[in-house]
């Protein structure tokens, strides 16, 4: 199949809207597609082969003409496109836009959402997790906007407290480590060994690995030191 063009989307979109009683015309003013049905407000559809920020910009600009604005893109096979639809559907809804996809192999038009007002829903569980992490985080050890890899979290800071204790005290019982560091889940954290810093010496007793010792030697930033 040859490379899709924006003009390939127009015939199936036109037919889809005409089946619903609209009169459809293309390239009216700045709009790719305009559909009118009786005295109802016009429907505008902006066509693009794929998702882009420019497409969303265009659709937002068209909202000065009507509340019924859709973006339409060519549907592609595979999980990557399915994820793109999911992600861009969220954005479209938040902007009050509709979203269509067109499968050019058979001209199937699918409406994923219609234009309409959006009211964000606050998830209390996620908000609580955010605030707990904020409260537990010591200092401000990260640079805003940095990659997730190497990010200093409250969990990593707690793990460093355990490593520092073991570095100074040597292999110790989990209960002693928890008591001295104030990290209640010390035994579980050392057993899980998420960073490769801990090793079980014998039942209930943990020591530090070479990787843990190396981490301790560069621990000031992890612990949020200024």
NUKOL-981669 format. One record per residue (C-alpha): x, y, z; residue number from 0; residue in one letter. Coordinates in nm, 2 decimals. Example, Ala and Ser with C-alpha at 12.3 -4.5 7.8 and 13.67 -1.06 7.14 Angstrom:
BEGIN
<kolmar east="1.23" north="-0.45" up="0.78" pos="0" code="A"/>
<kolmar east="1.37" north="-0.11" up="0.71" pos="1" code="S"/>
***
This chain:
BEGIN
<kolmar east="0.00" north="0.00" up="0.00" pos="0" code="X"/>
<kolmar east="0.13" north="0.34" up="-0.09" pos="1" code="X"/>
<kolmar east="0.20" north="0.61" up="0.17" pos="2" code="X"/>
<kolmar east="-0.13" north="0.76" up="0.29" pos="3" code="X"/>
<kolmar east="-0.22" north="1.12" up="0.23" pos="4" code="X"/>
<kolmar east="-0.45" north="1.35" up="0.42" pos="5" code="X"/>
<kolmar east="-0.67" north="1.37" up="0.11" pos="6" code="X"/>
<kolmar east="-0.73" north="0.99" up="0.14" pos="7" code="X"/>
<kolmar east="-0.92" north="1.05" up="0.46" pos="8" code="X"/>
<kolmar east="-1.17" north="1.29" up="0.31" pos="9" code="X"/>
<kolmar east="-1.39" north="1.05" up="0.11" pos="10" code="X"/>
<kolmar east="-1.46" north="0.81" up="0.40" pos="11" code="X"/>
<kolmar east="-1.51" north="1.10" up="0.65" pos="12" code="X"/>
<kolmar east="-1.75" north="1.27" up="0.40" pos="13" code="X"/>
<kolmar east="-1.95" north="0.95" up="0.34" pos="14" code="X"/>
<kolmar east="-1.97" north="0.88" up="0.72" pos="15" code="X"/>
<kolmar east="-2.11" north="1.23" up="0.79" pos="16" code="X"/>
<kolmar east="-2.35" north="1.22" up="0.49" pos="17" code="X"/>
<kolmar east="-2.49" north="0.90" up="0.62" pos="18" code="X"/>
<kolmar east="-2.59" north="1.10" up="0.93" pos="19" code="X"/>
<kolmar east="-2.77" north="1.36" up="0.73" pos="20" code="X"/>
<kolmar east="-2.50" north="1.62" up="0.70" pos="21" code="X"/>
<kolmar east="-2.41" north="1.82" up="0.40" pos="22" code="X"/>
<kolmar east="-2.03" north="1.81" up="0.38" pos="23" code="X"/>
<kolmar east="-1.78" north="2.03" up="0.20" pos="24" code="X"/>
<kolmar east="-1.40" north="2.05" up="0.21" pos="25" code="X"/>
<kolmar east="-1.15" north="2.33" up="0.25" pos="26" code="X"/>
<kolmar east="-1.40" north="2.59" up="0.38" pos="27" code="X"/>
<kolmar east="-1.19" north="2.88" up="0.51" pos="28" code="X"/>
<kolmar east="-0.92" north="2.73" up="0.74" pos="29" code="X"/>
<kolmar east="-1.11" north="2.41" up="0.80" pos="30" code="X"/>
<kolmar east="-1.03" north="2.08" up="0.63" pos="31" code="X"/>
<kolmar east="-1.39" north="1.96" up="0.65" pos="32" code="X"/>
<kolmar east="-1.72" north="2.13" up="0.74" pos="33" code="X"/>
<kolmar east="-2.05" north="1.95" up="0.79" pos="34" code="X"/>
<kolmar east="-2.38" north="2.12" up="0.83" pos="35" code="X"/>
<kolmar east="-2.72" north="1.96" up="0.93" pos="36" code="X"/>
<kolmar east="-3.02" north="2.19" up="0.93" pos="37" code="X"/>
<kolmar east="-2.99" north="2.47" up="1.19" pos="38" code="X"/>
<kolmar east="-2.74" north="2.28" up="1.41" pos="39" code="X"/>
<kolmar east="-2.39" north="2.43" up="1.47" pos="40" code="X"/>
<kolmar east="-2.14" north="2.32" up="1.21" pos="41" code="X"/>
<kolmar east="-1.91" north="2.03" up="1.26" pos="42" code="X"/>
<kolmar east="-1.54" north="2.07" up="1.17" pos="43" code="X"/>
<kolmar east="-1.30" north="1.79" up="1.11" pos="44" code="X"/>
<kolmar east="-0.93" north="1.84" up="1.08" pos="45" code="X"/>
<kolmar east="-0.74" north="1.57" up="0.88" pos="46" code="X"/>
<kolmar east="-0.39" north="1.44" up="0.94" pos="47" code="X"/>
<kolmar east="-0.21" north="1.11" up="0.85" pos="48" code="X"/>
<kolmar east="-0.09" north="1.08" up="1.21" pos="49" code="X"/>
<kolmar east="-0.11" north="1.25" up="1.55" pos="50" code="X"/>
<kolmar east="0.09" north="1.57" up="1.60" pos="51" code="X"/>
<kolmar east="0.09" north="1.87" up="1.83" pos="52" code="X"/>
<kolmar east="0.01" north="2.08" up="1.52" pos="53" code="X"/>
<kolmar east="-0.31" north="1.89" up="1.47" pos="54" code="X"/>
<kolmar east="-0.43" north="1.97" up="1.82" pos="55" code="X"/>
<kolmar east="-0.33" north="2.33" up="1.77" pos="56" code="X"/>
<kolmar east="-0.54" north="2.34" up="1.46" pos="57" code="X"/>
<kolmar east="-0.84" north="2.19" up="1.63" pos="58" code="X"/>
<kolmar east="-0.82" north="2.42" up="1.93" pos="59" code="X"/>
<kolmar east="-0.81" north="2.72" up="1.68" pos="60" code="X"/>
<kolmar east="-1.13" north="2.58" up="1.51" pos="61" code="X"/>
<kolmar east="-1.31" north="2.59" up="1.85" pos="62" code="X"/>
<kolmar east="-1.35" north="2.97" up="1.79" pos="63" code="X"/>
<kolmar east="-1.60" north="2.88" up="1.52" pos="64" code="X"/>
<kolmar east="-1.79" north="2.59" up="1.67" pos="65" code="X"/>
<kolmar east="-1.78" north="2.36" up="1.98" pos="66" code="X"/>
<kolmar east="-1.81" north="2.05" up="1.75" pos="67" code="X"/>
<kolmar east="-1.45" north="2.00" up="1.64" pos="68" code="X"/>
<kolmar east="-1.30" north="1.65" up="1.56" pos="69" code="X"/>
<kolmar east="-0.95" north="1.55" up="1.47" pos="70" code="X"/>
<kolmar east="-0.92" north="1.25" up="1.23" pos="71" code="X"/>
<kolmar east="-0.61" north="1.04" up="1.16" pos="72" code="X"/>
<kolmar east="-0.54" north="0.73" up="0.95" pos="73" code="X"/>
<kolmar east="-0.56" north="0.41" up="1.15" pos="74" code="X"/>
<kolmar east="-0.25" north="0.20" up="1.16" pos="75" code="X"/>
<kolmar east="-0.20" north="-0.17" up="1.27" pos="76" code="X"/>
<kolmar east="-0.02" north="-0.27" up="1.58" pos="77" code="X"/>
<kolmar east="0.01" north="-0.19" up="1.95" pos="78" code="X"/>
<kolmar east="0.21" north="0.13" up="1.90" pos="79" code="X"/>
<kolmar east="-0.08" north="0.30" up="1.72" pos="80" code="X"/>
<kolmar east="-0.33" north="0.16" up="1.97" pos="81" code="X"/>
<kolmar east="-0.13" north="0.32" up="2.25" pos="82" code="X"/>
<kolmar east="-0.11" north="0.65" up="2.06" pos="83" code="X"/>
<kolmar east="-0.49" north="0.64" up="2.03" pos="84" code="X"/>
<kolmar east="-0.53" north="0.58" up="2.40" pos="85" code="X"/>
<kolmar east="-0.29" north="0.86" up="2.49" pos="86" code="X"/>
<kolmar east="-0.42" north="1.12" up="2.24" pos="87" code="X"/>
<kolmar east="-0.78" north="1.03" up="2.34" pos="88" code="X"/>
<kolmar east="-0.71" north="1.15" up="2.69" pos="89" code="X"/>
<kolmar east="-0.57" north="1.48" up="2.55" pos="90" code="X"/>
<kolmar east="-0.86" north="1.52" up="2.31" pos="91" code="X"/>
<kolmar east="-1.12" north="1.48" up="2.59" pos="92" code="X"/>
<kolmar east="-0.94" north="1.73" up="2.81" pos="93" code="X"/>
<kolmar east="-0.94" north="1.98" up="2.52" pos="94" code="X"/>
<kolmar east="-1.31" north="1.92" up="2.45" pos="95" code="X"/>
<kolmar east="-1.23" north="1.77" up="2.11" pos="96" code="X"/>
<kolmar east="-1.37" north="1.47" up="1.93" pos="97" code="X"/>
<kolmar east="-1.14" north="1.20" up="1.79" pos="98" code="X"/>
<kolmar east="-1.19" north="0.98" up="1.48" pos="99" code="X"/>
<kolmar east="-0.97" north="0.72" up="1.31" pos="100" code="X"/>
<kolmar east="-1.00" north="0.61" up="0.95" pos="101" code="X"/>
<kolmar east="-0.90" north="0.26" up="0.84" pos="102" code="X"/>
<kolmar east="-0.80" north="0.32" up="0.48" pos="103" code="X"/>
<kolmar east="-0.80" north="-0.04" up="0.38" pos="104" code="X"/>
<kolmar east="-1.18" north="-0.05" up="0.40" pos="105" code="X"/>
<kolmar east="-1.27" north="0.32" up="0.47" pos="106" code="X"/>
<kolmar east="-1.40" north="0.23" up="0.82" pos="107" code="X"/>
<kolmar east="-1.45" north="0.54" up="1.03" pos="108" code="X"/>
<kolmar east="-1.44" north="0.49" up="1.41" pos="109" code="X"/>
<kolmar east="-1.55" north="0.77" up="1.65" pos="110" code="X"/>
<kolmar east="-1.35" north="0.73" up="1.97" pos="111" code="X"/>
<kolmar east="-1.50" north="1.03" up="2.15" pos="112" code="X"/>
<kolmar east="-1.73" north="1.32" up="2.07" pos="113" code="X"/>
<kolmar east="-1.66" north="1.69" up="2.16" pos="114" code="X"/>
<kolmar east="-1.78" north="1.80" up="2.50" pos="115" code="X"/>
<kolmar east="-1.68" north="1.97" up="2.83" pos="116" code="X"/>
<kolmar east="-1.42" north="1.78" up="3.04" pos="117" code="X"/>
<kolmar east="-1.42" north="1.77" up="3.42" pos="118" code="X"/>
<kolmar east="-1.10" north="1.63" up="3.57" pos="119" code="X"/>
<kolmar east="-1.16" north="1.35" up="3.82" pos="120" code="X"/>
<kolmar east="-0.92" north="1.36" up="4.12" pos="121" code="X"/>
<kolmar east="-0.81" north="1.01" up="4.22" pos="122" code="X"/>
<kolmar east="-0.77" north="1.03" up="4.60" pos="123" code="X"/>
<kolmar east="-0.55" north="0.72" up="4.61" pos="124" code="X"/>
<kolmar east="-0.30" north="0.87" up="4.36" pos="125" code="X"/>
<kolmar east="-0.31" north="1.21" up="4.54" pos="126" code="X"/>
<kolmar east="-0.24" north="1.03" up="4.87" pos="127" code="X"/>
<kolmar east="0.05" north="0.84" up="4.72" pos="128" code="X"/>
<kolmar east="0.19" north="1.17" up="4.58" pos="129" code="X"/>
<kolmar east="0.17" north="1.35" up="4.92" pos="130" code="X"/>
<kolmar east="0.32" north="1.05" up="5.11" pos="131" code="X"/>
<kolmar east="0.62" north="1.04" up="4.87" pos="132" code="X"/>
<kolmar east="0.65" north="1.42" up="4.91" pos="133" code="X"/>
<kolmar east="0.64" north="1.39" up="5.29" pos="134" code="X"/>
<kolmar east="0.89" north="1.10" up="5.31" pos="135" code="X"/>
<kolmar east="1.14" north="1.26" up="5.06" pos="136" code="X"/>
<kolmar east="1.44" north="1.41" up="5.25" pos="137" code="X"/>
<kolmar east="1.55" north="1.74" up="5.10" pos="138" code="X"/>
<kolmar east="1.52" north="1.79" up="4.72" pos="139" code="X"/>
<kolmar east="1.78" north="1.56" up="4.57" pos="140" code="X"/>
<kolmar east="1.66" north="1.55" up="4.21" pos="141" code="X"/>
<kolmar east="1.68" north="1.80" up="3.92" pos="142" code="X"/>
<kolmar east="1.33" north="1.88" up="3.79" pos="143" code="X"/>
<kolmar east="1.28" north="1.73" up="3.45" pos="144" code="X"/>
<kolmar east="1.55" north="1.46" up="3.48" pos="145" code="X"/>
<kolmar east="1.51" north="1.12" up="3.33" pos="146" code="X"/>
<kolmar east="1.34" north="0.86" up="3.56" pos="147" code="X"/>
<kolmar east="1.65" north="0.64" up="3.56" pos="148" code="X"/>
<kolmar east="1.86" north="0.72" up="3.87" pos="149" code="X"/>
<kolmar east="1.58" north="0.92" up="4.03" pos="150" code="X"/>
<kolmar east="1.61" north="0.95" up="4.41" pos="151" code="X"/>
<kolmar east="1.29" north="0.84" up="4.57" pos="152" code="X"/>
<kolmar east="1.19" north="0.81" up="4.94" pos="153" code="X"/>
<kolmar east="1.23" north="0.43" up="4.90" pos="154" code="X"/>
<kolmar east="1.59" north="0.48" up="4.77" pos="155" code="X"/>
<kolmar east="1.66" north="0.72" up="5.06" pos="156" code="X"/>
<kolmar east="1.54" north="0.46" up="5.31" pos="157" code="X"/>
<kolmar east="1.75" north="0.19" up="5.15" pos="158" code="X"/>
<kolmar east="2.05" north="0.42" up="5.18" pos="159" code="X"/>
<kolmar east="1.99" north="0.46" up="5.55" pos="160" code="X"/>
<kolmar east="2.00" north="0.08" up="5.58" pos="161" code="X"/>
<kolmar east="2.32" north="0.07" up="5.38" pos="162" code="X"/>
<kolmar east="2.49" north="0.34" up="5.58" pos="163" code="X"/>
<kolmar east="2.41" north="0.15" up="5.90" pos="164" code="X"/>
<kolmar east="2.54" north="-0.18" up="5.77" pos="165" code="X"/>
<kolmar east="2.85" north="0.00" up="5.64" pos="166" code="X"/>
<kolmar east="2.93" north="0.12" up="5.99" pos="167" code="X"/>
<kolmar east="2.80" north="-0.16" up="6.20" pos="168" code="X"/>
<kolmar east="2.86" north="-0.46" up="5.98" pos="169" code="X"/>
<kolmar east="2.61" north="-0.75" up="5.92" pos="170" code="X"/>
<kolmar east="2.31" north="-0.71" up="6.16" pos="171" code="X"/>
<kolmar east="1.97" north="-0.84" up="6.24" pos="172" code="X"/>
<kolmar east="1.68" north="-0.69" up="6.05" pos="173" code="X"/>
<kolmar east="1.51" north="-0.59" up="6.37" pos="174" code="X"/>
<kolmar east="1.82" north="-0.40" up="6.49" pos="175" code="X"/>
<kolmar east="1.86" north="-0.22" up="6.16" pos="176" code="X"/>
<kolmar east="1.49" north="-0.12" up="6.17" pos="177" code="X"/>
<kolmar east="1.52" north="0.01" up="6.52" pos="178" code="X"/>
<kolmar east="1.84" north="0.21" up="6.47" pos="179" code="X"/>
<kolmar east="1.75" north="0.36" up="6.13" pos="180" code="X"/>
<kolmar east="1.38" north="0.42" up="6.19" pos="181" code="X"/>
<kolmar east="1.29" north="0.24" up="5.87" pos="182" code="X"/>
<kolmar east="1.01" north="0.00" up="5.98" pos="183" code="X"/>
<kolmar east="1.03" north="-0.22" up="5.67" pos="184" code="X"/>
<kolmar east="1.40" north="-0.26" up="5.69" pos="185" code="X"/>
<kolmar east="1.40" north="-0.65" up="5.69" pos="186" code="X"/>
<kolmar east="1.16" north="-0.66" up="5.39" pos="187" code="X"/>
<kolmar east="1.36" north="-0.40" up="5.20" pos="188" code="X"/>
<kolmar east="1.69" north="-0.59" up="5.25" pos="189" code="X"/>
<kolmar east="1.53" north="-0.92" up="5.16" pos="190" code="X"/>
<kolmar east="1.38" north="-0.77" up="4.84" pos="191" code="X"/>
<kolmar east="1.72" north="-0.61" up="4.76" pos="192" code="X"/>
<kolmar east="1.59" north="-0.39" up="4.49" pos="193" code="X"/>
<kolmar east="1.92" north="-0.21" up="4.43" pos="194" code="X"/>
<kolmar east="2.16" north="-0.51" up="4.48" pos="195" code="X"/>
<kolmar east="2.30" north="-0.35" up="4.79" pos="196" code="X"/>
<kolmar east="2.22" north="-0.62" up="5.05" pos="197" code="X"/>
<kolmar east="2.29" north="-0.99" up="5.10" pos="198" code="X"/>
<kolmar east="2.16" north="-1.23" up="5.36" pos="199" code="X"/>
<kolmar east="2.44" north="-1.36" up="5.57" pos="200" code="X"/>
<kolmar east="2.22" north="-1.60" up="5.76" pos="201" code="X"/>
<kolmar east="1.86" north="-1.62" up="5.87" pos="202" code="X"/>
<kolmar east="1.74" north="-1.27" up="5.97" pos="203" code="X"/>
<kolmar east="2.09" north="-1.12" up="5.94" pos="204" code="X"/>
<kolmar east="2.19" north="-0.90" up="5.64" pos="205" code="X"/>
<kolmar east="2.52" north="-0.75" up="5.53" pos="206" code="X"/>
<kolmar east="2.63" north="-0.51" up="5.26" pos="207" code="X"/>
<kolmar east="2.74" north="-0.61" up="4.90" pos="208" code="X"/>
<kolmar east="3.03" north="-0.44" up="4.72" pos="209" code="X"/>
<kolmar east="2.77" north="-0.24" up="4.52" pos="210" code="X"/>
<kolmar east="2.61" north="-0.13" up="4.85" pos="211" code="X"/>
<kolmar east="2.94" north="-0.01" up="4.98" pos="212" code="X"/>
<kolmar east="3.01" north="0.18" up="4.66" pos="213" code="X"/>
<kolmar east="2.67" north="0.34" up="4.69" pos="214" code="X"/>
<kolmar east="2.74" north="0.45" up="5.04" pos="215" code="X"/>
<kolmar east="3.05" north="0.64" up="4.93" pos="216" code="X"/>
<kolmar east="2.84" north="0.86" up="4.71" pos="217" code="X"/>
<kolmar east="2.54" north="0.89" up="4.93" pos="218" code="X"/>
<kolmar east="2.52" north="1.26" up="5.00" pos="219" code="X"/>
<kolmar east="2.29" north="1.34" up="4.71" pos="220" code="X"/>
<kolmar east="2.07" north="1.03" up="4.77" pos="221" code="X"/>
<kolmar east="2.00" north="1.15" up="5.12" pos="222" code="X"/>
<kolmar east="1.91" north="1.50" up="5.01" pos="223" code="X"/>
<kolmar east="2.21" north="1.68" up="5.14" pos="224" code="X"/>
<kolmar east="2.24" north="2.03" up="5.02" pos="225" code="X"/>
***
